[in-house]
């Protein structure tokens, strides 16, 4: 089997790898229907996160169950399933509280940019669709494995409520789907931060009412202007940089909520400044598994179409071009088909 391996900065190869197989009785193997490149994959691709040895890539996945271990009861071969980037047992205290990405037995799922994938803790990780979906629905279902679930968590963590003012910092796939999530939750005003015309257009299609092109302190000033000097009730931080985090916190009104889901790189918060904001901060790796059943229903019933974030489709063996296109911001998100 061939799969995607990252060797170092901007060195992505599609090469021969050992095919996944059942190792533990709680495992399942999946024939991938579609995979993709994640914005978080760009951190190691750019050399910002160190790569010390060849790493199989890909943590977003959906497809048909091929084989299950002897202990797996909730899914069976032939079913179409979606799972989170963290495998979880869905029974430990953290899972029961809704934080499956902090499961006491969690395992990172990796190697999904390939034709086959092994998923640990299959009973707690995988959720099946009502039946095998039509091909046109697959991209939207794929987003539920990470970016749609992460955007939803950002909005949930930011306590988005009907009629309230929301700011979304970041115009990548997660930020754009944070806009879509906020609209689904009934936000009255959604201010998207973006300088990119194509992304601005999709943000408006997903429900943004305002676009702000300024960043940093200028962006905060513009948001304050739009909100009458009050700030936003809810702010979604979907980037992970110092500038994005501070723009999110400083755009939040006293007593408001900031949900942060961007993987932090170099982010440092000053306790004294944070103390006087009166802002609620909540975030982390999205507990995608918590939201999967409800998000599958929304996609299945045609209520949302998050697959629109894919603006580049490539065969799996052209995966390196997907990384390049996203790195150069020629694409929002690259869809990979085996």
Buried (B, 14 or more C-beta within 10 A) or exposed (E): EBBBBBEBEEBBBBEEBEEBEBEEEBBBBBBBBBBBBBBBBBBBBEEEEEBEEBBBBBBBBBBBBBBBBEEBEBBEEEBBBBBBBBBBBBBBEBBEEBBBBBBEBBBEBBBBBBBBBBBBBBBBBBBBBEEBBEEEBBBBBBBBBBBBBBBBBBBBBBBBBEEBBBBBBBBBBBBBBBBBBBBBBEBEBBBBBBEBEBBBEBBBEBBBBBBBEBBEEEBBBBBBEBBEEEBBBBBBBBBBBBBBBBBBBBBBBEEBBBBBBBBBEEBEEEEEEEEEBEBBBBBBBBBBBBBBEEBBEBBBEEEBBBBBBBBBBBEBEBBBBBBBBBBEEEBBBBBBBB
